[in-house]
Amino acid sequence: MGAAPSRSGSKLSALTAAAAGLLFGVGLGVAGMLQPAKVAGFLDVFGGAWDPTLAFVMGGAVLTYGLAHPVITRRRAPWFDSRFFLPTRRDIDLRLVAGAAIFGLGWGLGGYCPGPALVSLTTLGAPALTFVAAMLAGMVAFRELERR
């Protein structure tokens, strides 16, 4: 996941978040996560065309997070903000499970997850534009349902 701009509003925090987002986007491109065909090949475990290379990308991300998280959260605050903004809910409910299922279906059908889709917008390709438009429409629809 990319870094979000700080809620404290510091310019250094926003610059740091932008640099982290740029690095994340470049990493997605180098890893092949911007190629829907590669993602579909990874998800096609039983179809005979399985491409396991993205497992190394995910494994590297999980390993990096697993090593860095305990070190980072021992600090009182992040380097460029006054406090951490971590989720507090730990329960598993229908909304969480349904959201995860919709995310997985969208990833499998479209070949993009949100981060790579946004980075892929730089290509101005129809698949990325279509996916992001559908993703934004889903976000608006969800917000409207929540509002009601």
N, C-alpha and C positions, 0 to 999 in steps of 0.2 A: 504494500500500500504506500502511496505517496504521503508526504507530510502536508498537513493543512496549515494555512496561515494562522499565526497565533491570535488568540482571542484578546490578548493584551494590547494588540495594535502596534507593537514596536516595528520599525522599519527593518531592523536587523532580523527579526523573526520572519517577516514576510520574505525578505531576500533569501534567508536560509531555507525557507519552505520552497521557494521557487527553484533554488539550486538543487534541493533534494528531489523535487518533482522532475526536473530536467534530467538528472542522473538516473532516476527511476525509468523515465521514458526511453532513454538511450539503452539502458539495460534490457528493457522489454524487447527493443528492436534487435539487439545483438543476440538475445536468447531465442529469437524466432517466434515470440508470443504475438507478433503483429500479423502473422500469416495464418488466416483461418484454416487453410488446408493442413498446416502442420498441427494445429490444435485439434482438428477433426481426426487426424491420423493418430494422435495421442489418445483420444477418447474412444477410438475404434479398437478396443481390446480384443474382441472376438471376431472381427470382420476379416482378418487375414492381412491387413495393411497397418498393423499397429506400429507406431513410431514412439519409442520410449524416451526420446531425448528430452522432452519437457519434464520428465520425472527428475532429471538431474537439476533442472532449473528450480523446480519446486523443492527438491531436497536441499539444494544450496540455500534457498530462502528460509526454509524451516530450521536448518542448522544455524544459520547466521542469527536468526531471531532467538533461537533457543540459547545461544551463547551470550548474546547481547542483552536480552531482556533483564535477567537478574542483575547484571552489572549496572545497567542504566537506572532501573527502578530503586536501587539502593540510594541513589542521590535524592536530596530533598526536592529538587526541581530540575527541569531540563536546562541545558545551557542557555537557551535563548527565550525563556519564558519564566513566569513567576511560579508556575505549578504545572503538574501533569494533568492532562484531560483524559482520564481513563474511564471506560464503562464501569458501571456499578452493578448492573443487573447480571445475574448468573442463572436465572431460571430458563427452562426450555418450554416454550409454549407453542400453540398452533401458528401464531404469526411468524415466529422464528423458523419453524419447520417449513411452512408454506413459502416463505421468502427464500429460503435456501433451495427449495425445489424449483421455484421459478427462476432463480439465478442459474442453477445447473441446467435447466432446460434451455434458457437463453444462450448460455455458453455453448452447449452442445449443438443447438440448431444454427446459431449464428457464427460460431467459431471465434467469438470475442467475449471477453469479460470487460467490465467497464473501463478499467485502466488502459489496457491495450486498445480498446475502441477509441478512447479519447486521443491517444497518441496517434492512432491511425488516421485521424481526421486530417493530419498534416499532408496526407497523400491526396486528399480530396477525391478518393475513390468512392464509387457508388455503394459498395458493400458497407464501408465504414460509415458513410453518411446515413444510409438507411438504418443501420443498427443503432447509431446514436439517436437518430430521430425517434425510433421506436422506444428506446430506453427512456428518453426524455418524456415521451407521451405516457409511458407507464408510470413515471415518477409523478407527473401531473395528475393522472387518474388516481393514483394512490393518495396523494395529498387531498384531492377532492373527496374521496371516500372517507378519509380520516376526519376531514372537516365536518362532514355530515354525521 
